[in-house]
Amino acid sequence: MNLKRIRETAAKLMNTGSKNIWVDPVHALAARKAMTREDIKTLIAEKKIRKRRENAQSRGRARVLAAKKKKGRKSGMGKRSGTQKTRMQKKTHWMKTVRAQRKFLRELKKQNKKFSEPYRHIYNKIKGGFFKGKKYIEAMVAQEGAK
């Protein structure tokens, strides 16, 4: 039987189009010798005739885009939807700033820097949201050092 006929028969058996059938070129001669549907079924079982993988949607472009986003690209004003508050929750933002300030204060304490007021007072000021960021704590310590 010619290969076109074999493909058609295998396609009917595998519920797919004849273009989606792959016949192993090494075993093409054995495939040509197949005369009945049973012969073709055995070739399918032996993986000499297979169904081609359906062409799935390519993820190549998506991977490239994800890599760029990981680098910090593609996050300009045009890509943003929602306010700043919705993009990062208030509490998360608060925790990030407070933790950074407390860590910085601990480091200053380890360096034996002189503070204008006791450590605990500054710590409580951080808790109360007195400082906008680490730079403001640093400025306060620098003022003390200048005195």
Legacy VTK file of the C-alpha trace (Angstrom):
# vtk DataFile Version 3.0
C-alpha trace
ASCII
DATASET POLYDATA
POINTS 147 float
0.000 0.000 0.000
1.319 3.477 -0.800
2.105 5.922 2.022
-0.746 8.276 1.155
-3.268 5.461 1.665
-1.554 4.401 4.904
-1.724 7.974 6.206
-5.438 8.181 5.393
-6.201 4.882 7.139
-4.096 5.822 10.186
-5.825 9.201 10.298
-9.226 7.531 10.481
-7.987 5.244 13.263
-6.503 8.148 15.248
-9.337 10.642 14.608
-7.175 13.310 12.970
-6.324 14.671 9.533
-3.964 12.807 7.229
-1.477 15.693 7.397
-1.085 15.109 11.135
0.206 11.553 10.640
3.940 10.897 10.846
5.405 7.714 9.400
8.892 6.844 10.656
11.193 7.109 7.606
13.356 4.239 8.919
10.332 1.930 8.949
8.676 3.296 5.788
9.265 0.021 3.951
7.565 -1.961 6.728
4.686 0.517 6.571
4.306 0.001 2.818
3.964 -3.741 3.375
0.936 -3.164 5.633
-2.203 -4.304 3.835
-4.993 -4.222 6.418
-6.218 -1.882 9.134
-4.948 -4.410 11.681
-1.424 -4.103 10.235
-1.610 -0.325 10.560
-2.905 -0.675 14.149
0.150 -2.768 15.031
2.446 -0.143 13.455
0.713 2.508 15.572
1.202 0.364 18.696
4.900 -0.051 17.809
5.157 3.791 17.454
6.225 3.511 13.813
3.224 5.608 12.862
2.417 8.512 15.173
0.101 11.456 15.486
1.924 14.776 15.101
1.680 17.167 18.021
-0.906 19.848 17.424
0.706 23.240 17.021
0.217 24.970 20.352
0.437 28.721 20.838
4.076 29.758 20.963
5.355 31.024 24.337
8.555 32.454 22.865
7.371 36.072 22.744
5.776 35.729 26.180
9.088 34.546 27.677
10.955 37.490 26.174
8.342 39.896 27.568
8.493 38.262 31.015
12.308 38.593 31.048
12.031 42.306 30.212
9.448 42.820 32.959
11.700 41.018 35.436
14.469 43.481 34.553
12.073 46.316 35.373
11.173 47.371 31.844
7.638 47.834 30.531
6.411 49.564 33.674
6.121 53.159 32.459
3.173 55.476 32.874
1.398 54.050 29.827
1.370 50.532 31.284
-0.175 51.544 34.604
-3.839 51.182 35.376
-5.069 52.086 38.833
-3.813 54.578 41.351
-0.569 54.329 43.265
-2.514 53.136 46.306
-4.089 50.266 44.406
-0.794 49.230 42.835
0.737 48.816 46.300
-1.394 48.506 49.392
-0.974 51.184 52.054
-0.064 48.652 54.705
2.585 46.959 52.527
4.115 50.346 51.730
4.076 51.268 55.414
5.729 48.002 56.452
8.483 48.416 53.867
9.354 51.946 54.970
9.148 51.269 58.714
11.214 48.090 58.528
13.886 49.833 56.461
14.040 52.734 58.937
14.244 50.438 61.976
17.006 48.390 60.367
18.906 51.585 59.564
18.500 52.825 63.146
19.888 49.526 64.474
22.909 49.849 62.184
23.538 53.384 63.432
23.342 52.116 67.009
25.914 49.386 66.240
28.236 52.046 64.766
27.961 53.923 68.100
26.669 57.093 66.429
25.508 59.858 68.756
21.823 60.678 68.678
20.170 63.989 69.576
17.698 62.059 71.725
17.543 58.534 73.179
17.367 55.546 70.822
13.919 54.566 72.080
12.495 58.030 71.355
13.721 57.871 67.759
12.341 54.341 67.460
8.947 55.582 68.621
9.127 58.496 66.178
9.638 55.972 63.385
6.580 54.133 64.658
4.612 57.384 64.606
5.620 58.119 60.997
7.775 61.136 61.883
10.439 60.372 59.247
9.709 60.153 55.536
12.671 57.872 54.912
16.146 56.784 56.009
17.738 59.990 54.692
15.805 62.028 57.258
17.101 59.872 60.127
20.610 60.199 58.703
20.225 63.988 58.491
19.153 64.135 62.131
22.198 62.084 63.193
24.491 64.276 61.041
23.133 67.405 62.770
23.984 65.858 66.136
27.506 65.035 64.899
27.995 68.638 63.744
27.120 70.057 67.178
LINES 1 148
147 0 1 2 3 4 5 6 7 8 9 10 11 12 13 14 15 16 17 18 19 20 21 22 23 24 25 26 27 28 29 30 31 32 33 34 35 36 37 38 39 40 41 42 43 44 45 46 47 48 49 50 51 52 53 54 55 56 57 58 59 60 61 62 63 64 65 66 67 68 69 70 71 72 73 74 75 76 77 78 79 80 81 82 83 84 85 86 87 88 89 90 91 92 93 94 95 96 97 98 99 100 101 102 103 104 105 106 107 108 109 110 111 112 113 114 115 116 117 118 119 120 121 122 123 124 125 126 127 128 129 130 131 132 133 134 135 136 137 138 139 140 141 142 143 144 145 146
